[in-house]
């Protein structure tokens, strides 16, 4: 290599900025920016401590690399206000030596707002979004639950009321016998009523007492001696055949054995 070439290379390497940083960098307020592989002469540089909270530029030295007798730097910065700034103002020598041999490191910070505007544009009012998502589903589920509860209570109460209204106590044999027995007690039961009363009692007791194979006369003779069938049968004979039947007997007591007997058993 010729002597001229060596001298030219040495001049480039020893120049304050070498060939790494020759143009002004432009960014906007608040945006981070980096300058990498910046070659600067002199001893090692570090970022100045931030003593003033109103400092317009915040600078960090990300990395430092030896470069012969010089150093290469990776810098990062952001600005809090617009304007032209020199990053040299935010650097200092680690050993406290002079900074007069450093060239300018200019950065141009552009404002975010248009020129002459100092406040953001007013927000345009818009319709709020419709209610939805998880909260909407929870509200809808709660409404449906309440409606379902009311429906269950109302329908259940209505059904129980209808059942109570339509529930009819089944007719017992005692209900069927009572009018005829009371008429017989007063001596007012006609021949057809007497025949029907005897038929009902005989049909019921022949099934209950197992006398279905007996003739009616034999069955009646057996039933007059029966503990449950006997009292009413004997009393009926007295009412029906005695010229002066007693009227002070308790008809309810005579009908007690027939209170739980369905009237259909005499069909």
Order of alpha helices (4+ residues) and beta strands (2+ residues): alpha-beta-beta-beta-beta-beta-beta-beta-beta-alpha-alpha-alpha-alpha-alpha-alpha
